[in-house]
């Protein structure tokens, strides 16, 4: 998963919200998320590989509905924290039902003789937990920032959301480099 694609709805939101309402910006971001999912599927990714993209698109579309119906600035203020906490919930739910979102993505990249093993399953669970911790930490840090700085605290979103994706991506790459020799020896 490309980090740029993963944060694309947020990039769209940052740009569009600078000249229009939160309701319009979140709607445009949700549609951008749907377009990215469509592009990934056309490229050959399976829908199961777009869990995070789908959750983000659904979040932005729901936020657009909330912003349009309430007209409240609170939606914009808490959008970053809400997004990260929503993604943490989606990841936690996947772990709880035994379907870590990283598994279909990793299966595409893993050697077939490794992808059916218990070690592979354990590996994807470790990676998925890293994503859970990252999303949860970013969401809570954004809330702390808003509590400490008021409405301006939401600007922490623009640093923490990319980090919440970049950190587990780098961690995953580190683990893959560490495991690869073991996987080929088996």
SULMO-V141617 format. One line per field, one symbol per residue. ss: DSSP state (H for helix, E for strand, - for the rest). phi: phi as a letter, one per 40 degrees, with the letter a starting at -180 (. if undefined). burial: + if it has 16 or more other C-alpha atoms within 10 Angstrom, else -. A space follows every 50 residues. Layout:
BEGIN
ss: ???
phi: ???
burial: ???
END
This chain:
BEGIN
ss: --HHHHHHHHHHHHHH-----HHHHHHHHHHHHHHHHHHHHHH---HHHH HHHHHHHHHHHHHHHHHHHH---HHHHHHHHHHHHHHHHHHHHHHH---- -HHHHHHHH--HHHH--HHHHHHHHHHHHHHHHHHHHHHHHHHHHHHHHH HHHHHHHHHHHHHHHHHHHHHHHHHHHHHHHHHHH-
phi: .ccccccddccccdccccbacccccccccccdcccccdccccchccdccb dcccccccccccccccccccgccccccbcccccccccccccccccccgbc cccccccccccdcccbccccdccccccccccdccccccdcccccccccbg dcccccdcbccdccbcccccccdccccccdcccccc
burial: -----+++++++++-++---++++++++++++++-++--+----+---++ ++++++++++++++++++------++++++++++++++++++-++---++ +++++++--+----+----++-++++++++++++++++++++++++---- --++-++--+++++++-++--+---+------+---
END
